[in-house]
Amino acid sequence: MTTTARTIPQVRAQPRPRKWTLSKLAVEFAKYSIVIVLALSYAFPLYWMVSSALKDDPQVYRIPPVLVPNPAHWNNFIDAWRADDFTLYTFNSIFRYALPSTVFTVLSSSIVAYGFSRVRWPGRDQLFYLCIATMMVPYTVTMVPLFIIFKKLGWVGTYNPMVVPALFGNAFFIFMLRQFFLTLPQELSDAARVDGASELGILFRIILPLSRPALAVVALFQFMGTWNDYLGPLIYINKYEMFPLALGIQKLRQMLSQVGNAPLAYPYLMAVSTIAAAPIILLFFFAQRTFIEGISLTGLKG
């Protein structure tokens, strides 16, 4: 009997074919219709931005609205980019704000999350709950006290108020990474400790290499937040040469409004906005698998 069981491969039970009835077809049709309508409602503003960037003013303000630009003015992208120093604004957004803030946030949040999930110490859980409770405080409440503190430190007019706080982690990212670290087997850390590894060694050599999906999610969220941030630079940056891209677009809008009925004002704004949104959209499409995997894995264990 044992020999027969070993030699004959087990046949997996095949799923029964689904029987479609009129009511089930109606339910499926309704579900897909709702999903398609919602998807189109979210995608239409993006399409309207891109199509408006290719129009001229008569097409933008025509009633009924022109959905497909004819003719398409592709030079709007080049002319709008040359209307101001957007190359400098892009450099500021990437290398002086988004990248440093992203690197500091990922590093600091990982270290704090490791301490909350893999190391036992008195008061750990209570301090974690206090850390999570800080997410309940809206930014508008802390905005004025933080501005006073940073002004006394002499940081107004620099990127320090927006980059230095990233060295202390982010409560939401700490929570996400802690949830992911809890899913990793504790035996990995115990075996490394027996071999004499320090806690930082365990974190950087074992835990972080196994947490790439979660780290990718944190990095993407933080980069998107800083790339699209408008309020922070508006409060602390007061020099044109330090403007990030978000403030540069606002400056272009003011320049065009001062001219009056400037030709191609609205298409120029849409063209620059499309260029500014393109890196985030491309980043999401290329990293969507890791992004979705990281989000799903961080919610497996509470």
Helices and strands as residue ranges (DSSP letters): H 2-7, H 22-53, H 57-60, H 75-82, H 86-91, I 92-98, H 99-117, H 124-133, G 134-136, H 139-152, H 160-163, G 164-168, H 171-183, H 186-194, H 199-202, I 203-207, H 208-210, H 212-227, H 231-236, G 240-242, H 245-259, H 265-297
